[in-house]
Amino acid sequence: MRRTVRALSTGMAPLGILIVLIGASLTVGADATYQTAKADANDLSFYQTPITNELYPLTSGQKVRNVILCIGDGMGLNQVTLASVKIAGPRGRLHIERFPVAGLVRTHSANSLVTDSAAAGTAMACGVKTNNGMIGVAPDGKEYGSILEAAQAKGMATGLVATSTITHATPASFGSHVRSRKSEPEIARQLIASRVDVLLGGGRKYFLPKSESASGRKDDIDVLAQARKAGYTVVRTASELRAAQEAPVLGLFQLDALTTAEPEPSLAFMTRRAIRLLKRVNLDSTAGRHGFFLMIEGSQIDWECHANNAAGSIRQTLLFDQAVEAAVDFARRDGRTLVLVTADHETGGMTLIGNGSEDKKDLELAVRWATKSHSGVPVGIWALGPGAERFAGVQDNTDIPKKIAQLLDLRPFPRPAK
């Protein structure tokens, strides 16, 4: 039996908008293992609507120095639209929607028309198609270097930020190579070995040896000790992250995924701190570093959509949009930073329809779900900064890192991993 929930909040949009959420189950499907956030999904008071709907200006005549790739896991076009209408009304826009260049991305994997996050992450990181579940390797097991690793080879600073475990499929695709996304203990080891300058997210249990009760490992490897030996400052709270002044920094704010609620650092705060730390690497380096590559993931849009929880999807999309705003603020000041926003896939088959009411006083939307898994529809891509125009139109997800590589002169790409 369907359940109808009225999604109203103190931050109500103009025109008396009413969003009706149909079939919004709060439980995750049997084929998923995700935990949705415990925070009040209807409290959107943290979000400030943009004061203008005007598009951000185009940037031209500059060479790309920095790239910030923002990935909303599971974030289809309807997820963006729903969050936008909920918080800003039909005439308002999120920061994502103010980007001057937009396009579409096809997302199929090597062995399925419906991708998972591992195959999609590999496509966006390495520029090659692989099978669902595989990270940083082709279907035959051959390892391919990621755009992050190519940036490192050029001397650029690098960072990964996520609201999932930092070893989850999407961030893992940029800094590790494993045949199974379930190999999070090995991914943790590889992320530290790869010397990513800034790592912020959850998943501390995968860095602890099995002798510790909270460990998620089956061996005695102490990855936190390895990180400290490699020079990482390890932080566990927002205040410790604020105090960290120099990379490399490893921030692990929960044993598992983040709660996306206080007292944790928000995704926007982690984004601002990551940018500051990476920029500092460029300023202080004596090794000829120039520019940075940063991947930001709003991981839990996907998890709320697996649960068919429209209110949770709205909240996570707005938290992600705040991080996008932080990236844009820096990019507009810097003038040589390309910001890209996209998704690995859409989750839930979210559809937005009228609710059939004869009452025309309120503008009404209803949310229906086709699945508790992923769908095969294209997702959006939005671009701002020098080189943004290259991301207009319809493209494959493997085209994204190839275009970034061209703009940063990271050739050849794709390339086998060393």
N, C-alpha and C positions, 0 to 999 in steps of 0.2 A: 504494500500500500504506500502511496506517495505521501510525503509529509511536506507541508508548506510552511516556510519560515519567513517572516517579514524582517528584512534587514534594514533597520533604522539606526542612526547614530546621532550623537550630539553634533557631529560635523556634517549635518544634512546639506545636500546640494540644493541649489535654487530650483524653482518651479515645482516644489513639493514632490520631488522624485520618490517613487516607491519601487524598490527592487524586490521581486518575489523570487525566492530560491526554491525550486521544485526538486524534490528527490535528493536533498543535500544530506547524504549519510555522513555521520561522524566516525564511522569505522572504516578501516582500510580493507581493501579486498584481500582475499585469501592468498593471492599471488604476490602480494607486496609485503614489505617488512619495514615500512616507514612509520615513524612516530610524528604525529602532527603536534604543533606547538600548543602549550597549555595556556597561553595568554588569551585574554578576552578578544576574540576576533572582531567583535563589533565596536571596540574602542579604537577609533582612528584619530584620536586627538593628537597623536604624535606627528601627523602629516600636515604640512602647510601647502596649500594649493598654489601653483604658480600665479604671480600677480598679473601676468599677461599671457595671452594665447599666441602671441607673435612667434614666428619661427626664429630659432637662433640663426645668426648670420652665417653665410658661407665664408669659408676661409680659402684664400688662394695665394699663390705666389710664394709659398713657404715649403721647405722640405720637411717631411715628417721626421721628428726626432724621438717622440714617445708614442706608444700605443697603449690605450686602455680598452680592453675587450670585456664588455659586461654581458654575462649570460644569465638570462632568467630561465632556470630549468623548468621545463613544462609549460612555458609561457607562450601560448598562442595569441593570435590577434584578438580573440574574444576575451581572453583573460585581461589584456590591456584595456579593451573597451569597457568591460564591466567595472574595473577599478576606476577608470576615468569618469564614467557616468555617475558612479556611486559618490565619489568625493568632489567632483567638479561640475556635475551636471552635463547635459547634452552639448552645451556650447563651450565647456571647459576642456582643458588638456592636461595630461601629465607632462613631466619634463621629457620623457621618452618621445611623446608625440610632437614636441617642438623641434626635433632634429630636422635640418633642412633637406636631407637626402634619405629616401626610404626605398626598400626593395623587398623581395621575397626570397626565401631560401628553401630549397628542397632537401629533405632530410633522410632519405632511405639509406639503409646500411648495405653491406655487401651480401648479406644472406636474408634480408627481409625488407619489405616495403615499409615496415614500421620499425624504426630504430629504437635502441635503448640509449641511455646516457653514455655508456662506454664507447660504443661505436660512433655516436655523434660527437662525443668529445674528442675522439681520435681523429675524426674527419676535420674538425675545426682546429685541432692542434697540429696535426701532422700532414694534412692535405691528402690523405689516402683513405679509401673505404676499407672497413674491416667488418668482421662478424660481430653481432651483438655479444656483449660480455667481454670483449677483448680490448685492451688498452695499450696504445702505442706500438702495436704490432699489426702486420697484415694478416689475412687469413692463413697464410702459410707459415706464420710465426716469425717472419722477418721483421726486425725492429726498425722503426722509422723515427728520425729525430723530430722533435716538436718545434713550433715557431719560437717557443720560449728558449729551447736549447740552442736554436740558431742565433737568437738574440744574444745569449750568453757568449757564444763563440765569437761574436763581434765585439764583445766587451760591454754590452749593455747590462744594466741592473735589471733584476727580474723579481716578480712577486705573484703570489697566489692567495686569494682571499675567498672564503666560502662560509656559508652558514650551516653546511653539513660538516661531517668529519673532513679534515683537509685531505684525507686519503680516499675520499669518495670518488666516483667515476669521473666527473668532469675535471676537478683540479688534478686528479691523478694522471689524466691524459696528457697534461702539459709537462709533467716532470718524472714520469716513470714508464716502464715497459713490462707488462705482465700479460699472461694469456687469459687471466680471469680477474675481473673487477673485485672478486671476493678476497683477493690476496692483499687486504689492507695492511697487515703487519709488514709484508715485503715492500709495499708501496711507501710506507712510512720510512723505512730504511733507505729506499732509493731517493726520496725527496731530500733527505739530509745529505746523502752522498752527492746529489746533483748540485748542491750549493745554491739553491734558490735563495735570494737575499731576504725576502720577507714571506713568511708562511703564517697565515692567520685563519683560524677556524676552530672546529672541535676535533675530537678523536684522540684525546690524550692517552686513552687506554691502549692504543696500538703502538705507543712509544715506550710503554712500561714493560719490564721483564715479567715473565710469568710468576716469579716469586712474590710479586706484589698482588694483593687481593683484587685490585681494580683492573688488572691487566687484561687485555684482549689478545695477547700473544700466546703462542704455545712453545716458545723458546726462551732462553735466558738473555737474549739480546736487549740491552738497555739503550734504546735509541735516543732518549733524552740525554744520557751521558755522552753518547756519540756527538749529539748536537752541541752540547756545551764544550766538548773537546775541540770541535770544529770552529768554535768562536761565536756560536749563537747565544744571544741573550734570550732566555726562556721566560715568557710572561704568562700569567694565568688570569689576570684581572684587567679591567679597563684602566684603572689607575696605573698599573704596571706598564701597560702599553703606552699610556700617555707619557710616562717617564722615560721610556726607551728613546734614546737619541741617535743611535747608530745601528745600522744593519751589520751583520745578519740578525734577524729577529724571528723567533719561533713563538707564536702565540697560540696556546691551546686552552680554550676557555671552558671546555666541558670534557668529561670523559668520553662522551659520545657526541651526537649532534648538538648544536646550540639550541637554546630555548627560544631565541630571538626575543628576549624580554630582559628588562633590567634585573640584576645589575651588570649583565653582560655588556660588552661594547656592541653598539648597533652596527649593521653592515655599513651604514654611511660613515660612522666614526672610524671603523677599520679601514675604509677606503681612503679617508683623509690622512690617517696616520701612515698607511702604506705608501701613498704618494709622497708624503713628507720624507719618509725614510729612504725611499728610492731616489728621490731628488738629491738627498744628502750624500748618497753613495756617489752620484755623479760629480758633486762638488768637491768631495774629499779625496776621490780616487787618485792614486798616482800610477794606475795601470792603464790609463788611457780610456777609461769607460766614458761612454757618451750615450745619453738617452736611456729609457727604460721600457720594459714590456710588463704590463700588469693585467692579470685576469681576475675579474670580480664575478662571483656567482651568487645569485639569489637562489639558493638550492631548494628552498622549501615551498615555493609555488607549486612545484611538482608534487610534493607530498600531500598538500591540501587537495590537489585535484585528483590524486589517486583515491583520496577519501571522499571525493565528490562534495567537498566542503567549500561552497562558493564564498562564504564570508571569510574563511581562512585564506582562500586564494586572493581575495581583495587585499587583505592585510599584508600578505607576503609580497604582493606586487607593489604595494605602496612603499614598503620597506626597501624594496629593490630600487624603486624610482628615486628614493632619497639618495641612495648610493650613486645612481646615475647623475643626479644633480651635483653631488660632490665632485665627480669626475669632470663634469661640464664646467663647473666653476674654475677648476684648475686649468682646463684646456683653453678656456677663453682668455685667461690671464697670460698663459704661456705662449699661445699662438702657433706652436709647432707640435701640438699633440692631437692625434687622431683618436676619437672616441667612437667605438662601435657598440651597439646594443643588439642582441639577437637572442635566440633560444636554441636549445639542442633539439627540441621536439615539442609538440603540444601534448598535454595530458588530459584525459577525461572526455575528449570529444565534446567540449563545452559548446552549447548552442544558446543564443540569446533570442528570445521570442517575446511577443506580446502575451499578456496573461488572459486575454479574452474578456476583460472586464468592460462593461458598458459605461462605467463611470469615467468620463473624460476629464475630470478635474485634475487627476494626477497622471503624470507620464509614468508608464509602468513597463518593467522588463521582467521576464521570467527566465530562469536558468534551467536548462535540461542537460543531462549527461548521457552520452552514448556508451561509455565504458568506464571502468576503473583502471584502465591501462593507458598506454600511449595511443595516439592516432597517427595517421600517415599524412596529414595535411601540411602544406608549407607553413613556415613561420616567418615573421617579419625580421627585417634588419634595418637599423637606423644608423646613420653616420653623420659625424660632425667633425670639422677640422680639415687640415690639408689632406687631399686625396680622397675625401668623402664621396665625391661623384663616382668613383670607381665601383661603389657598392650599390648603385641604383640598378633596378631591373631584377629579373629572375636569375638566380644563380644556384649552384650546388653548394652544400656546406663545405666541401673540400676546396672551393674557390676562395673562401675567406682567408685562410692562412697564406695561400699563394699570392693573393693581392697584397696582404700585409708584407710578405717577403719582398715583393717587387718594390713597394714604397720605401722599405728600409734597406734595400739593396742586399738582401740576404740570399745569395745564390750560390749553388743551385738549391732549389726547393721545389718539391719534397726531396729529402735526402735520407739515406740510410743512417741509422744511429751509429755512433762510434763504438 
